[in-house]
Amino acid sequence: MNIESLANEILLDLFDYFDGIDLFHTFYGLNTRFNLLICKQYSLHCFTFCGIKKSQFDELCQQHIPRLTNRVYGLSCAEDNCNPGQMDLLFTYIPSFEQFSGLRSLSLQNITSSETLIKVIQELSYLLNLMHLTINCYSARKYVINFQLMNDTIWSLPKLRICSLHIFAMGSRNFCIPTKISASLQSVKMTSFQLDINQIDQLMKNTPHLKHLLVCIKISSVMNDHYNLPSLSTLINLDICVWDTSDLSKMVLFLKNLSNLRHLNIRFSKNMINGYEWEQIIRNYLFKLKVFELDMSDDIPTNQNIEDYMNQLLDSFQSSFWINEHKWFIHCYIVDTTIRLFTSSKFPSYYPDQKLPHIWKSTNPKDTQQNLYRCITMINENFFEQPMPSDICLSRIDYITIKFPLHDQFWSAISNFNHLSSINVLSYNDTYQSELQNLFERASKLHSLRINQDDSLPLQTSLFKCINPSIHSLICFKMNHCLNEEECLLFCDSPLGMQCEICSFNVENLLCIIILVKNMINLQALHIYCQEISEENRVEVIEWLKDSLPSTCFVMKDPDSTNAIRIWM
């Protein structure tokens, strides 16, 4: 069937399955009818700019989005190695959110500068129909912004229902309680901020319809035995990481106020609540609880028998309440002198320790230690230096840091490399080319290669000859060696240089940047540290590069380094 023969109503329903970017890429320009349907009749445009090519971003922002702004309902931007400066460029094309009167969902990932974050906060007040807001920021520097103003602005949005704020940077741990009352917010997630338990009450009073809360809290020592938070009764889903749990009685006082809770996900360290105590807390205070996710860890006293301690702890989670009524199974392991206990719902996600446990047990008779091995998705360069069981089978490795020569058990312990997407190589040299190529040939989904040279070694040119067609990102930022002009040309003509879309390099001079941009045929983003760039001349250098490079290149400073720049092309 010819798609052009379909009725308009069917085509409009079909468009719902496409992101706005794919919609324009697939249908716009085929004929006048499709163009009119997309721009005049279709109203559910959602644009996800994450990972997009700059040429496509420019076309959408210059030609299409300005005439669709009142009918765009979703917008998602992300600044990363692939899209440096995306949000700065967005505000160049679209100076204000005021045009997006119908916007319902806004997601901004990894805002790197205070200036951009301030601009976002100022523009939020225009989004009167916004229902879902996500702001994720990761910076090595301090954000110089007014967090009180940010929270007050967000809590003032009249239709906002879901808010996720994750701002990881220097000086941004303490949360400013909003002074405004939100009439709409039902879900708040804040992993980067830390709230004192006494702030929870005011947060809930200013968010009276809150049902879902994800937050890190501190248990305050000022809580008395009559501590009461009636406002917590609206919560049905709580995900918390608890800091400073030295006084467990205070945490129990907090949990007593959650009478309507259906889902509890709780993590804390440096202490343990055994199964008998948890059973009493749940039976007496959390009687509506359906989902219980627990993650606890503690240091075991040196004068205590480790295995006896573990057995006593596991015994407390094997009553009928745990095994029969709820089927909440517990897994427990010991690494060095640290014991970690978690529910089975946490089990398939991720194994956080690089050391293998010397004792592992479960209250689920169907589980084996191989289940734990399948959770290991990341290993570092020292992983194989520890005693290794002969039957270990690592089948879900996604990220590895390696040093050559590879350990003898490397190939046998990792059963397959089907999930491997990123490799970090320490101190590579030409001697190990065949070993690295062997790894490349087994990793069909390998996307990113990072080279870290700890010593001041000359450039190991055999690296450029290694072949893996799936690699699109090469990071050589932590090499003491700086590429000269001849080496840049050599890399551009290599298999890696011809296929890489994202690269990070140290280079000797500015001409090296010109060589890389003009000769890497698939390059989309470049992160450069250059000896000729300094705090004093960086603005001048950026202007010179703008004049010297194609006009389609967007050049910006690296907010975390005075000697580096980023280019998106």
N, C-alpha and C positions, 0 to 999 in steps of 0.2 A: 504494500500500500504506500502511495506517495504521501508524505507527511503534509504537503501543501494542500492536499484534498480534504484534510480534517477541518471540521467546523471550528469556529473561533472559540466556542465554549470548551471544546476538548483541548485545544492548544493552550488556553489559559490554565486549565487544570494541569496539563503537562508541565508548564513552566514552574509550577510549585515544587517540582523535584530538582530544580537547578538553583545553585547559588547565583547571585546576580552577575558575578564575573563569568561563570560558565554559560549563563544565559546569553549574554552579549556575544561571547566568543563563538557560541554554537549557532545562534539564530539571527543575530543582528547583521544586516547587510545582505541577507539572502534575497529579499524582495521588499517592496514598499509595504505590503500587508503585514509582514512580520515586524517590521520596524514600528509601524503604528500600534500594533498590539502590545509590543514591549514598552513603548514610551508613552502611550496614551491611555491604554485600557488596563494594563497589568499593574497592580498596586502593591504587591508584596515583594519589593526588591530588598534583598539582603546581600551585602557585599562583605566578603571575608578576604581581606588583603594579605593575610599571612602567607609568605612564601611566593608572592606574585612577582613577576618580572617587572622591572621599572617601566619598560615601554608600554606594557599593558596597563600599569597603574596610571601613567601619564594620560593615556588615551581615555580611560574611564573618568578620571578626575577633570580633564579639560573639556571633553566633548559630551559626556553622557550624564554624569551625576549632577552637575549644576542645574539641569532642566528636570531632574527627578527628585530633588531634595525633599519636597513635601510628600513624596510617596516612598521614600526609603524607610523601611521599618527596622532594619538591622545593619549595624556597622561594626566591623572587627578589624583592628590594626595591630601589628606587632613589629617592634624594632628588634632585630637580631642580626646575626652575621649575614643572613641572606637579604635582609631589608633594612640596612642602616639608615636612620633619619627619616623613616617612613612617615611618622606623625608630624615632624617639622614640615615635610613636603606637603602633607595633606592640608595643613593650615595655610600653606602658600596658595594652594589651589582653591580651598574653601575656607575663607578667613574666619567664619563664625558658624557655630552650631545652630544659630538662630533660624537658618534656612530649613533645618531638619525638624519641622514641626510635628511630623508623624512618627519620629524615631521611637521605637519601643525597646530596643536592645542595643547596648553599647559595650564593647569589649576592647580594652586598651592594654596590650601586653608589653611589659618591659620598657616603660618610659624611662629614659636614661638621664634626662636633665630636669633640673628644678624649673627652668623657664617653661618647658613644655607642660609639666605637671600643673604649674600655676595657670597656664592658659586653659588647660582642660577644666580646672576647677571653676574658673571664671565663666566658662561657656556652659557648664552643666545647668545653670539656672534657666536656660532657654528651653530645656528638654522637658516640657510639661507633661508629655505622654510617655516618658521613659518608665519602663517596668522592670528592666533587668540591667544592672550595671556591674561591670567587672573592671577593676584597675589593678594590674600587677606591675610592680616596679622593682628593679634590682639594680643597685648602684653601689660602687665602692666608695662613693662620696656621700656626704650628708645632703639630704634634701632641705633646701632653705625655703620652706613653705609654712603657711599657717595651717596647721592640722585642725585647729578648732574651726576655722572658717570652712575647711574642706568638709568636715563632718556635718556642720550646720547646714551647708549647702545641700549635701546629699539627703539629710533627714527632712529637708524642706520640699523635696520633689514630691508632688501630690499623688503620683500614681506608682511610685517605685515599690516593687514587691520583693525583689531579690537583689542583694548587694554583696559583692565579694571584694574586699580590700586587702591586698597583700603587698605591702611596701617594705621591702627589705633594704635597709640602708643604715648608715651611721646615725645615731640619735633619734631613731623613729620607733623605738620599742614601746614607749608608754602611749596609751590610748587616751585621746581627749574625748570625754563623754559629750555627745551633742547636747546643746541647750534647746534645740528645737524638738518638737514632738512629731513623729511620723504617724500619719493616719493610715498608712498603707503597707509599710515594711513587714514582711512575714519571715524572711530568711536573711541572716547576716553571717558572713564568713570572714574571719580575720585571723590568719595564721601568724602574721608578722608582729602583731601588737600583743602586748601583755597587760591584762587587766587585773587589778586587785579585786578580790572577792567582794569588797565593799562597793566597787563600781558597778557590779552586775545589777544591783538593785535599781540604781538610777538609769542605767542603760535600758532595763526592761520597762521602767516607768515612761521613758521617752520613746519606747517602741512597744506600745501596748498590745499590738497584734502579732508579736513575734512568736513564731512556732519552731523555727529551725535556727540553731546558733552553733557556730564553730569558732572556738576562741581558745587562747592560752590564758590561764588564770594563775594568780598567786593566792594561796590560802593565807589569810591574814591572821596574825596572832591576837588581834583585838576582838575577834569573834568571841562572844560569851555563850554560855550553855543554853541561852534562850534565843539564840540567833534564828530569825524568821524572815523569809523572803516570800511573801504571798504573791508577788508579781511573777514569780517563776512558774506559776501554775499553768500558764498558757503554752509553755514549751512542750513539744511532743518529740523533738529530735535534738539531741545535744551531742556535740563532738568537741571534746575538750582535751587539752594537754595541760596537766597540772604541774606547776613549779612549786618547789619548796613544800614538800609533803611530810615534813618532819613530825608534824602533829596530825596524825590520821583522824583523830576525833573531830577536828575542825572540818575535814573533808566530808565526814559522815553527816555533820550538821548541815552542810551545803546540800548533799544529796537528799536529805529528808524533805526538802522543799520542792521536789520534782514529782509531785503526785500524779501528773498526767503524762509522764514521759513514756513514749513507745519505743524509742530507739536511743541507746546510749553507747557512744564510742568514747572510751576514756584511756588516756595514756599518762603514766607517771613513772618516776624512777626514784631510786634511793629509799624505797620502802615497799612493803608488801601487805596486802590485805588477803587473808586466806579465804578459802572457799566457804567455810562456815560463816565467816563474817559477811561475805558478799551475799550469801543466801539470806541471812537475816535482814540485811539492808533492802534487798529486792522484795522479799516477802512483806516486810512491814511498811515500806515507803514507796517502792517502785512497782506496785502490784499490777500496773498496766503495761509493763515492759514486755516487748515482744522480741526485740533484737538487742543483743548484748555483745559488744566488742571490747575486749580488754587487752591491754598491753602494759605489763609491769616489769620492772627490773630492779635489782638490788645487789649490793656488794655483800658477799658472805664473810662473816668473821673468820679469821684465820684459825681460831681455836675450835671451830665447829666442823663436824664431819659433813662434807659437801653433799654426798649422796643421801645421807640420812635426812638432811634438811630438805632436799628435793623430794624425797619420798613422802615425808610428812606433809609437805605443801600439796603435792598431787593427790594424796589421800583425801584432803579436805574438799577436793573438787569431784569426788566420785560418789556422792550421795545420789539418791533417786531424783532429787531436784535438778541436778546437772545432767545426769545420764539419760533418765527416762522422761521427765516432764518437759525439759527444754531441748535436750540433745545439744547442749553447749559443751563441746569437748575442749580440753585444755592441752596445749603443747608446752613443753618446758625443756630448756637446755642450759648448759653451763659452759661458759668460755672464761678460762682463767679462774678468777674468783667472783665473776659476775653471773648471776642467775637471771634468766629472762623467761617470763611466762606470758602466754597469749592464747586467746581463743582461736578455734579453728577457722573462724571467719576471716581472721587476719593472716592465716597460713599461706595462701597461694600468692600473696602480693610480692613480698620482697624480703630477702635476708640481709639485715643491715651490717652484720659483722663480717670482717675479712678472715677472721680465724674460725676454723671448724670447731664445733662443740666436742668436748671429750666425753660429755654425758648428754644424752637426749632421750626424752620419754614423752609419752602421750597417753591421755585417758581414752583415746579412740583405738581399739584393738586393730583396726584396719590400716592404721598409719604405720609407715616405716621411715627410717632415716632418709631413704631415697626421696621421700616427699620434700624433705628439707632441702636436699641438694637441688631439686628442681626449682626451688625458689631463688637460688643464687643466680643473679642476672649480671653481676659486675664483680670483677676480680682485679686486684692490683698486682704490682710487680713482685711482691713478696708472698703471694698466696701459696705458691708451690714450695716455699721454703719450710713449711710446717709438715708434721707427720700427716700422711695422706692415706686413707683407707684404699685398699686395692680395688674395691668394687665401686668407688665413687663415680657417678655419672652426671656430669653437668650438661644439661640439654637445652638450657634457655639463656645462655650467655649473650648479653646484648652489648656490653662495653668491657673492654679489657685494657689494662696498662701492662706492657711487656718490656722486658729487657733481654737482650741477647747475650749468650746463647739461650734458647728456650730450655726450660727444665725437661728432663726425660719423660716425665709423666704428663706433660702438657697435652700431647696429642691423644693419649689414651683416656685421660680424665674428662676431656671435653668431647662428648660423643658426636656432636655436630656443631657446625657454625652457621646454621640456617637463620638464627636470630641476630647474629652479630652485625651491628650497624656502625660501631665506632671503635677505632684502635688508637691507643696512645703509646707511642714508641719512645723509649728512653735511650738516648745516646746510640743512635744508629750509626753503623759504618759499613763500608762496601763489602766486608767479609760476609755479612749476613743477608746479602741480596736474595740468594736462593731460598733461604728460610722464610723471609718475608713474602716472597713470591708464592711459596707453597701455601702460606696462610691466606693470601689473596685469592688463590684459586679455589679454596674451600668456602670462602665467604661470599656467597652470591648476592647478599643484600647489604654489603659493606658500603656505607655512605660517607663516612668521615674518617680522615687520617690526620693524626696530630703527631708532630715530631718535637721532642724536647731534648736538646743537647746540653748536658750538664757541663761538659768540658768545652774548651775553646778549640773545636775541631774544624778543619777545613770542610767545605761543602762535599758531602758524599754523593757524587753524581749518579751512582747506580740507583739511588732512590727514584730518580726521574724515569728510569727505564722499567720500573716495575709496572705491571699491567693488571688492572682490575676495572672493567668498564663501568661498574656501579658507583665508584668513588666520585663524588661531586664537591667535596669539601676537603681542603688541605690547609692545616694550621701549622705554620712553622714560626710562630711568634716568639717562642721561648728558646730560640737558638742564639748562642753567642755570636755565631757567624752572620755577617751581613752580606747579602747577595750583591755582586757588582753587575755592571751592565752586561758583560759577556755571559755570566751565569743566568741572568734573567732571560736572555735570548735562548740559552740552552734549555731552560725549563719550558719556555713557551713552545718549543718544537718537540718536547717529550710527550709520551702518551698521557701522563698526568696533566701536563700543561694544556693540552688540547681539549681535555674533557672537563676539567674542573670549572665549577660555576662560582665557588666561594673560596677565597684564598687569604691567608694572613702571612706576611713576610716581614723580615728585617732587611732593609736595603741601604746601600751606601749613600745614594744621592737621589735627587728628584728625577733625574732622567730615567732611572730604573722604573719609577712609577709609570712614566709615559710608555716605556717599552712593554710593561706588563699589560696595561690597559689596551694598547693598540694591537698586541699580538696574540693575546689569549682569546681564541675565537668564541668560547662559550662563557666567558667571564661575566658574572652578574654583580658580584660584590667583592670589594677588596679592602682589607684592613692592613694598613702599612705603618710600621715604625721606621722612621728615617733619621739618619744621623744629622741631616741638614735642617731638620725641623726643631724648633725650640719654642718656648713660651713667648719669646719676644717677636719672632717672625712668623708664627703660625697663621695669623690672619692674612698676612701678605702672601704666604705660600699657597693658601687655599684660593686666593684670588688669581694667582698665577696659574694654578692647575685648572681653574675654571676656564681661563683663556686658552690654555694649551690642549685641553682634552675636548672630545666631542661635546656638543651642547647638551646631549642627552644625559651626561654624567652629573650626578648630584654629589658634591664634595662637602664634607662636614668634619668638624673636629671630633676627636675621641674624647668624651667627657671624663674618662678615667685616666688619661695620659696626656701630658703636655707635648710629647714628641711623636704623637700618632695622629693619623687621620683615617677616615672611612670614606669609601667611594661606592656609590650605588649606580649601576648602569644598566 
